């Protein structure tokens, strides 16, 4: 079933490699989408997130994304191009420096990177979060060494607000805190 906003045609960024236009879709998370999380749970894909998650952590993440449906606390969506599932994106309720916000996240599988899909997906997250019943500022945390994620946030209109440290099993993770007031979109 197509998501609430239907299929969208991708218009790739001018500064990214041009390929054939793709039919992109942002679909609601389904119980059978655990494989999407598993494919993103590699050392390379989680390098800037503290490493792969255990099977129990992946199951908990899947349950959390499924739990968003109808609760207004966020949304988890599967990204599809030409009918193939290739990643996920979403937003969820958090508190940043005492202020309610939506944290955003996006993951696109390596074979699909460099085509403007992450930009399209994060812009779709921004649009949907801004249209929610409880619009809040959006915050993204990108590891300082993750040039692609930092550039993605900037490309989607987020402003670098500060740096911070997140504890992880592999040691502290230094991040750039990216901020977007959705009322300004």
Secondary structure, 3 states (H helix, E strand, C coil): CCCCCCCEECCCCCCCCCCCCCEEEEEECCHHHHHHHHHCCCCCCCCCCCCCCCHHHHHHHHHHHHHCCCCCCEEEEEEEECCEEEEEEEEEEEEECCEEEEEEEEEECHHHCCCCHHHHHHHHHHHHHHCCCCCCEEEEEEECCCHHHHHHHHHCCCEEEEEEEECCCCCCEEEEEEEECHHHC
